[in-house]
């Protein structure tokens, strides 16, 4: 799922079935998401990754994503 707030885009829960990994499908999904945002004039895409999820972090690093220092705050409502 990809969306934006008019300024920044976000991608949520990109997933590829285990048997389809290492086929380029994840890269293709991200290429399409980035293209969708660019076509709407959105110049930045933000991702949130759990710190312990090294495989996902490595995947995004290979695509050119970099870590930025931010504080993410949350409040559980339910």
N, C-alpha and C positions, 0 to 999 in steps of 0.2 A: 504494500500500500504506500502510495506517495501522495503528498499534499503540500500545501504552503499557506503561509499567513499573509501573503502579499509582499513579503520581504525575504524570508528564508524558507527553504523547503525542508522537508523531513521524509525519511524513509523508515517504515516501521515493519519489523518482522519479515525480512527477506528470508525465504527458506527454499531449499532444494532437497528433494528426497535423497536419502543416503545413496541409493543406487545410481542417481543421476549426477552426483558430485564429481568434480574434476572433468566436466564435459564442456565448461564454458557457459553453462546456463546462468549461473549467478552473475557472471560478468555481463551477460546479455540483459538480464533483468535490470542491473544497475545502469547500463548504458541507456536503456529505454527510459528509466526513471529520470536520469539526468537530462536527457533530451526533452522529456515532457516539461520539466522545470524551465529549461532554457527557452523553450518555445513560448513560455508565459512570462519571460523577462525576469525570472528568479535567478539571482547570481550566486547563491550560496546554498549548500545542502548540509544540514546537520544530522549527525547520527548519535545515538546513545548505545553503548555497548557495555555489558557487565564486565567489570575488571577481570574476573576470572576466566572470561571467554577468549582465550588466546587465539584459538583457531579463527574466530570471526574477526578479531583485531588484525591478524595477519592477512586475512582475505582483503579487508579494506585498505590496509597499508599498501598491498600490491597494486591496488587501483589508484593510488595516489592520495589517499586520505591521510591526514595528520591529526595528532592529538592536540587539542587546544585546552588551555587551563580555564575551567569553568566550575562553578558550584551549581549542582543540580539539587533542587529542593523538592520535596514531595510531602503530601499529607494524605494518609489513607482515610477515606470517607466511609467505607463499608468494612 
